[in-house]
């Protein structure tokens, strides 16, 4: 896949820097009135008391979420052909099976991984159960999987030594959820930014609606285009990523509106607002199935046409599950910095939940600071961490190449610190696949960097609206 003209996307503004500035400005605005009215000492003391009260008020909820068991595994089984597909990709060199296994075992040398470790990992990854819980048929499946891996790698894993502790692997569903306290000040700032974003969307003609767990904004076709006599185009539905909510996506949405007008065809535009991944207080984190089913009901109230799904980062999980469950609703998809491919690989979960910040010496101070902020305020935020560690069954979130709708677009950033972009690009452009999709490759961007580049935003919008 490929195609389309290339744009100069070198000039960009760091979205991380924009977000930091927004919070810094809001902090100043929030503290100015009490400083002026009560003075510095009283303001600091009052802020401390309020934060302490908020910390205590949320402590029970934090503990409940940290120790909550994973939701029951989905009723549908992970099909055996998925294992075959995975091993075929390893045989074809799309990814290195040894590196794959080492990644799941937190970087342990292959020499330390035993046959029992491989079977334990297979039982977890394909059945979400412990090895001793499997029946004879399931036990035979994991043993066969281990032997097929050994054949590909041309090595035999040694048997487990009695009395020796098994190797740890990234069993995120079974471990306590790692969370950090989110100050009330940060939450208040995020809510203020959400209110400002809502005001902007209303000014642009969007209407706020709700269906089940989903809040969303709709701009009707007749208000998007000047040429109301033209044939109506498929609606565009956008799912945002983890972070500050919709505020950093406003330039992207504005560009989409402007491009839709210039195209001249009426088109509904729907924007999802998912507060559970937006650093906002919520006591309910919906499963991806809830999102997909509520989306179907919301769409029935909005349009009778199939839609073009656009998802960024976490939003691609939602797009993937909608494509799985309700493919008739989707005419095409545009997946930006997608976390929904090759999800059985350890990279995405490890990069988001486990790995420390990138080195400031190798990747720069800005990259280190960006990772640190992401870990503290996103990866360890209560609702976001819960979503990834308690309701995350990989086969519900993953999308295989042959499941993509026709005319789909995948946008990859070569320096992405979360998505294994090189392996994914190799997968999506594999010679064995006959269906063509368009891939956009940005050689110097990291995760979400496109939001700071006007040319990159326009390139994505053109691909969505004009093709």
C-alpha positions in Angstrom: 0.0 0.0 0.0 1.1 3.6 -0.4 0.2 6.3 -2.7 -0.9 9.9 -2.5 1.3 13.0 -2.8 3.8 13.6 0.0 3.6 16.8 1.9 6.4 18.6 3.8 5.6 17.8 7.4 8.9 19.0 8.9 7.4 22.1 10.5 5.6 21.0 13.6 4.6 22.2 17.1 5.1 19.7 19.9 1.7 18.7 21.1 3.2 17.8 24.5 4.5 21.4 24.8 1.1 22.8 23.9 -0.6 20.7 26.6 2.0 21.7 29.2 1.5 25.4 28.3 -2.3 25.0 28.6 -2.1 23.5 32.1 0.5 26.1 33.2 -1.7 29.0 32.0 -4.8 27.5 33.7 -2.8 27.1 36.9 -2.0 30.7 36.9 -5.6 31.7 36.2 -6.9 29.5 38.9 -4.4 30.7 41.5 -4.6 34.4 40.7 -8.0 35.2 42.5 -7.1 33.5 45.8 -3.6 34.9 45.8 -5.1 38.4 45.3 -7.8 37.9 47.9 -6.1 35.9 50.6 -2.4 36.0 50.0 0.2 33.4 49.3 0.3 31.7 52.7 -3.5 31.2 53.0 -3.7 30.1 49.4 -1.0 27.4 49.8 -2.6 26.2 53.1 -6.1 26.1 51.6 -4.9 24.3 48.5 -3.1 21.7 50.7 -6.2 21.1 52.8 -8.5 20.7 49.8 -6.0 18.3 48.1 -5.7 16.3 51.3 -9.5 16.0 51.6 -9.8 15.0 48.0 -7.0 12.4 48.4 -8.9 10.8 51.4 -12.2 11.0 49.6 -10.8 9.1 46.6 -8.7 6.6 48.5 -11.4 3.9 48.8 -12.1 4.1 45.0 -8.4 3.9 44.2 -8.0 0.8 46.4 -11.1 -0.8 44.8 -9.8 -0.3 41.3 -6.2 -1.4 42.2 -7.4 -4.7 43.6 -10.5 -5.3 41.4 -10.3 -8.6 39.5 -10.3 -8.6 35.8 -13.7 -8.8 34.1 -14.7 -12.3 32.9 -13.1 -13.4 29.6 -15.3 -13.0 26.6 -17.4 -15.9 25.6 -16.0 -16.3 22.1 -12.8 -18.4 22.0 -9.6 -17.1 20.4 -9.7 -19.0 17.2 -6.9 -21.5 16.5 -6.2 -19.9 13.1 -5.0 -16.8 15.0 -2.1 -18.9 16.3 -1.4 -20.1 12.8 -1.5 -16.6 11.5 0.9 -15.4 14.2 3.4 -18.3 13.5 3.1 -17.7 9.7 4.1 -14.1 10.2 7.1 -15.2 12.3 8.1 -17.7 9.6 7.9 -15.0 7.0 10.1 -12.7 9.0 7.5 -10.0 9.7 8.7 -10.1 13.3 11.3 -12.0 15.3 9.8 -14.8 17.4 12.7 -14.8 19.9 12.4 -11.1 20.5 8.6 -11.6 20.8 9.1 -14.1 23.6 11.8 -12.1 25.4 9.4 -9.1 25.3 6.7 -11.0 27.1 9.2 -12.3 29.7 10.5 -8.7 30.5 13.6 -9.2 28.4 14.8 -12.5 29.9 17.4 -14.3 27.8 16.1 -17.1 25.7 18.3 -19.5 27.5 16.3 -19.0 30.7 12.9 -19.6 29.1 11.7 -23.2 29.6 9.1 -25.2 27.8 6.7 -24.8 30.8 7.2 -21.0 30.6 6.2 -21.0 26.9 3.1 -23.1 27.7 2.1 -20.9 30.6 2.4 -17.8 28.3 0.3 -19.5 25.6 -2.4 -20.5 28.1 -2.6 -16.9 29.3 -2.4 -15.3 25.8 -5.0 -17.5 24.1 -7.2 -18.7 26.9 -6.7 -16.2 29.7 -6.2 -19.0 32.2 -3.4 -20.7 34.2 -1.8 -23.8 32.8 -3.1 -26.0 35.6 -6.7 -24.9 34.8 -6.7 -26.3 31.3 -8.5 -29.5 30.3 -6.5 -32.2 28.3 -7.6 -30.8 24.9 -6.5 -27.3 25.8 -3.3 -28.6 27.3 -2.6 -30.4 24.0 -3.2 -27.0 22.2 -0.5 -25.2 24.2 2.0 -28.0 23.9 1.5 -28.0 20.1 1.9 -24.3 20.0 5.2 -24.5 21.9 6.5 -27.2 19.5 5.5 -25.1 16.4 7.4 -22.2 17.9 10.4 -24.4 18.5 10.3 -25.6 14.9 10.3 -22.0 13.6 13.1 -20.9 15.9 15.1 -24.2 15.3 15.7 -24.6 19.0 14.2 -26.7 21.8 13.3 -25.1 25.1 14.6 -27.0 28.1 12.1 -28.6 30.6 11.3 -26.8 33.8 13.6 -27.6 36.7 11.6 -28.9 39.7 11.6 -26.4 42.6 12.8 -23.5 40.4 10.5 -20.5 40.3 8.9 -19.9 36.9 9.8 -16.9 34.9 7.5 -13.8 35.3 5.7 -12.6 32.2 3.5 -9.6 31.6 0.2 -11.0 32.9 -1.4 -7.5 33.2 -4.9 -8.9 33.7 -3.8 -10.7 36.9 -1.6 -8.1 38.5 -2.8 -5.2 40.8 -3.6 -2.1 38.8 -0.8 0.4 39.1 -2.2 3.9 39.8 -0.9 7.2 41.0 -2.8 9.9 42.8 -4.1 12.5 40.3 -4.3 15.9 42.0 -7.6 17.7 42.1 -5.9 20.7 40.5 -5.0 18.6 37.4 -8.6 17.1 37.3 -10.1 20.6 37.6 -7.9 21.9 34.8 -8.9 19.0 32.6 -12.6 19.6 33.3 -12.2 23.3 32.5 -10.5 22.4 29.2 -13.4 20.0 28.4 -15.9 22.9 29.0 -13.9 25.2 26.7 -13.8 22.5 24.1 -17.5 22.0 24.4 -18.0 25.7 23.9 -15.9 25.7 20.7 -17.7 22.6 19.3 -21.1 24.3 20.0 -19.9 27.5 18.2 -18.9 25.3 15.2 -22.5 23.9 15.1 -22.1 20.6 16.9 -24.9 19.2 19.0 -24.1 17.2 22.1 -25.7 13.8 22.5 -25.4 10.6 24.6 -26.1 6.9 24.2 -25.2 4.6 27.0 -21.6 5.0 27.9 -20.9 7.3 24.9 -21.1 11.1 24.9 -20.7 12.4 21.3 -21.0 15.5 19.2 -22.8 15.6 15.8 -22.6 18.2 13.1 -25.3 17.5 10.6 -24.6 17.3 6.9 -26.7 20.3 5.9 -24.5 22.5 8.1 -21.1 21.2 6.9 -21.3 22.0 3.2 -22.5 25.0 1.1 -23.6 22.8 -1.8 -26.7 21.1 -0.4 -27.7 19.8 -3.8 -24.6 17.5 -4.1 -24.8 13.8 -3.3 -24.4 13.2 0.4 -21.1 11.6 1.4 -20.5 9.0 4.1 -20.5 10.4 7.6 -17.1 10.6 9.4 -16.9 9.4 13.0 -13.8 10.2 15.0 -12.5 8.4 18.1 -9.8 10.3 20.0 -6.9 8.9 22.0 -5.7 8.7 25.6 -4.8 12.0 27.2 -6.5 15.4 27.6 -9.7 14.6 25.7 -10.7 16.5 22.6 -8.9 19.8 23.3 -5.7 19.0 21.4 -7.8 17.6 18.4 -9.6 20.9 17.8 -7.2 22.0 15.0 -7.7 18.5 13.4 -11.5 18.9 13.6 -11.4 22.4 12.3 -9.3 21.2 9.3 -11.8 18.4 8.7 -14.7 20.9 8.7 -12.9 23.3 6.3 -12.0 20.4 3.9 -15.5 19.0 4.0 -16.9 22.4 3.0 -14.4 22.8 0.2 -15.2 19.3 -1.1 -18.8 20.5 -1.5 -20.6 17.4 -0.5 -22.9 17.3 2.6 -21.4 15.0 5.3 -22.3 14.3 8.9 -19.4 14.6 11.2 -19.5 12.8 14.6 -17.0 13.2 17.3 -16.8 10.8 20.3 -16.0 12.2 23.7 -14.6 9.4 25.9 -14.1 10.8 29.4 -12.7 7.5 30.9 -9.5 8.0 28.8 -9.4 11.8 29.2 -8.0 12.3 32.7 -11.5 13.1 34.0 -13.3 11.6 37.0 -15.5 8.7 36.3 -16.7 5.7 38.2 -17.5 3.6 35.2 -14.9 2.4 32.6 -16.9 0.7 29.8 -15.6 -2.4 28.0 -14.9 -2.2 24.3 -18.0 -4.3 23.7 -20.1 -1.7 25.5 -18.5 1.0 23.3 -19.2 -0.9 20.1 -22.9 -1.7 21.0 -23.7 1.8 22.2 -22.1 3.1 19.0 -24.4 1.0 16.9 -27.4 2.5 18.8 -26.1 6.0 18.5 -25.5 5.6 14.8 -29.1 4.4 14.3 -30.2 7.7 15.8 -27.9 9.8 13.6 -27.8 8.3 10.1 -28.8 5.4 8.0 -25.6 5.3 6.0 -22.4 3.4 6.7 -19.6 5.6 8.1 -15.9 6.3 7.7 -14.3 5.5 11.0 -11.3 7.6 12.1 -9.4 6.7 15.2 -6.2 7.9 16.8 -4.2 5.7 19.2 -6.7 4.3 21.8 -9.5 5.3 19.4 -8.3 2.6 17.0 -9.2 0.0 19.6 -12.8 1.2 19.5 -12.7 1.2 15.7 -11.4 -2.3 15.6 -14.1 -3.7 17.8 -16.8 -1.9 15.8 -15.4 -3.5 12.6 -15.4 -6.9 14.3 -19.0 -6.7 15.7 -20.8 -4.5 13.2 -18.8 -4.5 9.9 -22.0 -3.5 8.0 -21.8 -0.1 9.7 -18.3 0.7 8.3 -17.5 1.8 4.7 -13.8 2.7 5.4 -11.4 3.3 8.2 -8.5 5.6 8.9 -6.3 4.5 11.7 -3.7 6.9 13.0 -0.8 5.7 15.2 -2.8 2.5 15.5 -2.5 0.4 18.6 -4.9 -2.3 17.3 -2.6 -4.3 15.0 -0.2 -7.1 16.0 -1.6 -6.7 19.5 -0.4 -10.2 20.6 3.1 -8.8 20.4 4.4 -7.4 23.8 5.4 -4.0 22.5 2.2 -1.9 23.0 1.3 -3.0 26.5 5.0 -2.9 27.6 5.6 0.5 26.1 2.5 2.0 27.6 2.3 0.2 31.0 5.7 -1.1 31.9 8.7 0.6 30.2 10.4 3.6 31.8 10.7 6.9 30.0 13.1 7.0 27.0 16.6 8.1 27.8 17.1 11.9 27.7 20.7 11.3 26.3 19.6 9.2 23.4 16.1 10.6 22.6 16.4 14.1 24.0 15.0 15.9 27.1 11.7 16.6 25.4 11.1 12.9 24.7 12.0 12.0 28.3 9.7 14.7 29.7 6.9 13.6 27.4 7.2 10.0 28.5 7.3 11.0 32.1 4.2 13.1 31.9 2.4 10.3 29.9 3.3 7.7 32.6 2.3 9.8 35.6 -0.9 11.3 34.2 -2.1 8.7 31.6 -0.6 5.3 32.1 -1.1 5.5 35.9 -4.3 7.5 35.9 -7.1 5.4 37.6 -9.6 5.0 34.7 -7.0 4.7 32.0 -5.0 2.1 33.9 -8.2 0.2 34.7 -9.2 0.1 31.0 -5.8 -1.4 30.0 -5.5 -3.8 33.0 -9.0 -5.1 33.8 -11.0 -5.2 30.6 -8.2 -5.7 28.0 -8.6 -9.0 26.2 -6.3 -8.6 23.2 -8.3 -10.6 20.7 -11.3 -8.1 21.1 -9.0 -5.1 20.5 -6.8 -6.5 17.7 -7.5 -6.1 14.0 -6.0 -8.4 11.4 -5.1 -7.1 7.9 -7.9 -9.0 6.1 -10.5 -7.5 8.4 -9.9 -4.0 7.2 -12.6 -2.5 5.1 -11.8 -1.5 1.5 -10.3 2.0 1.0 -8.8 2.0 4.5 -5.9 4.1 5.5 -3.2 3.4 8.1 -1.0 6.2 9.3 2.3 5.3 10.9 5.0 7.3 12.7 8.5 5.8 12.5 9.7 7.2 15.9 6.5 6.0 17.7 7.4 5.1 21.2 4.3 3.0 21.7 3.5 1.3 18.4 6.0 -1.1 16.8 5.8 0.9 13.5 8.6 -0.9 11.6 7.1 -4.4 12.2 3.6 -3.1 11.5 4.6 -1.4 8.2 6.3 -4.7 7.2 3.1 -6.5 8.1 0.7 -4.1 6.2 2.8 -4.1 3.1 3.5 -7.9 3.0 3.8 -9.4 -0.5 1.3 -12.1 0.3 -1.6 -9.7 0.8 -3.5 -8.9 -2.4 -5.9 -6.3 -1.0 -4.6 -2.8 -1.1 -4.8 -0.2 1.5 -3.1 3.2 1.7 -0.4 3.6 4.2 1.1 7.0 5.2 4.5 6.9 6.7 6.0 9.8 8.7 9.8 9.1 9.1 10.4 11.7 11.9 7.3 11.6 14.0 6.7 10.0 17.4 3.3 9.1 18.8 0.7 11.8 18.3 3.3 14.2 16.8 1.1 14.7 13.7 -1.3 16.9 15.8 1.4 19.6 15.9 2.0 19.6 12.1 -0.5 21.5 10.0 0.7 19.7 6.8 0.4 16.3 8.4 -3.1 17.1 9.7 -4.2 18.2 6.2 -2.7 15.1 4.7 -4.8 12.8 7.0 -8.0 14.9 6.5 -7.5 14.9 2.7 -7.2 11.1 2.8 -10.4 10.7 4.8 -12.6 13.3 3.1 -11.4 13.4 -0.4 -10.9 9.7 -1.3 
